[in-house]
Amino acid sequence: MKYSKATNYALHTMVHLTLEPKGQAVSVEQLASMQDLSPTYLSKILTKLVKAGLIESVPGAKGGYSISRRAQDISFLDVIEAVEGQSVLFNCAFDHNESECLIERVMIEAESSMKKELAGRTIQSIAEQIEKRHCEEAKKEK
């Protein structure tokens, strides 16, 4: 199983926006530059995040994007599903005589466990770890 690069960029963008001061919008150019992406490509990802209600687009010369909900209420699963959709990862390709495919059951249980783990991990928790790391590095430099 592999998530797309778009999911990788979306997660990094969400963490970056979380680290910005509340209410401050960041331009698509800044976000794209930070990840060495084209603004056009990142705009497509940002559109999905806006549609999912995770970020908002702020129009105007000083506009850009900002978090639209509290970061502690945004899970990794929210971001992943905004980009990848909510389809199941495994579907049995065989028509079994049994009422249920046992292999599919294992795969569904595994996917359920993974989704539960991702739903329990918030964007805020990662942002806090990054802030802590920056504080520790700043103390070492003094």
N, C-alpha and C positions, 0 to 999 in steps of 0.2 A: 504494500500500500504506500502511496506517495501523494503528498499534497502538491499542488501546483506552486510555481514560483510566485504567482499572484498572491497566494495565501501568505507566503513568507513576507512579501512586501507589505501586505495589509497588516499583519501582526506588528511588524516593525514601525509602520506608520502610526498605528494606534498607540503604541508605547510612547513614541516621540510626541504625539499630540497630548498625551497624558502628562508628560513632563513639562509642557508649556504652562505658563501662568494662566489661570482660569480666565476664560473669555478672550484670550488672545488667539487670533486666527493666523494660520501659517499658509503661505502660498504654495500652490502645487509645484512651482519651480523650486522652492526651498526643499520641500519634501522629496522631490525627484532627485535633486542634487545630492542630498544626504545619502541616498541609496544608489547613486550613479545610474539613474534610470531616465528615460525620456519622459517629459511631463505628459505627453499624449498617452503613453502606456499607463502611467500612474493615474491619470484622470479616469480611465476606464475602471480601475480598481476602486478609486474614491467614489465613483458614482454608485457602485454596488454597496459600499459602506453607508452612503447617504440614504439609499433606498431602504436599507435595513434599519435605519434610525440610529446608527452608532455614532455618526458624525454629522455635522451640518456644514453647508456651504454658506460662507459669508460673502455677499457681493460687495463690489466697490474696489477702489484703488488700494485700500488697506485690507482687502478681503482675503479670503482663503478658506481654510478648513479648521474646524475645532470639534472637540468632543461634544456630543449632544446629550449624553447621559453621564451619570457618575461612573468613573472608571472602575470602582469597586462593584458596579452592577453589570459590567461587560466582561463576559467570559471568553476564553479562547474559542470555545465552541460557537459563540455568537459570531465571532469574526470569521471563523472557518466556514460556517454555514452561509454567511453573507456572500462569500466569494465562491465557494464550491457548490452551494445548494444543499439540499437536505436528502439527497438520494441515498439509498442503502449501498454499501460497498460490495456486497456479495449477493448474488442470486443463483440458485442452483440451476444448472443448464439441463438437467435431466428430469424427465417425467417419471417419478417413482410410483410404484403401486401403493406404497405406504402413504398414509395421510400426511406425513411430514418428513422431509429430508433431514436425517440426523446430522449430516455434515453442515447443512444450512443452519441448523439450530446452534451448533457450536460457533459458527461464524457470526450469527446474530448476537449471541451472548457476548462474544469478544468485542464486537462493535459497540454494544451497549455499555460495556465496562469502559471502553476507551472514551465514549461520549460523556459518561459520568465523570471521568477524570478531567476531561477538557472543560466541562461545564463548571467544575469546582476550582479551576485556575482562572484568576482574574487578570486583566490587563494591569490593574492597580498594583497587584502583588509584584509583578515584574518591574514596574516603574519604581516601586519602593526599594527593591533590591539594587536597581541601577543607581538611585540617589544615594543609598547607603555606601555603595562602592565608590562613588565620586567623592563623598565626604571622607572616607578612609584614605583615598589617594591624596586628597588635599591636605590632610593631616600629616601624611608622610613627607610631603613636599616642604612643609614648614620646618 
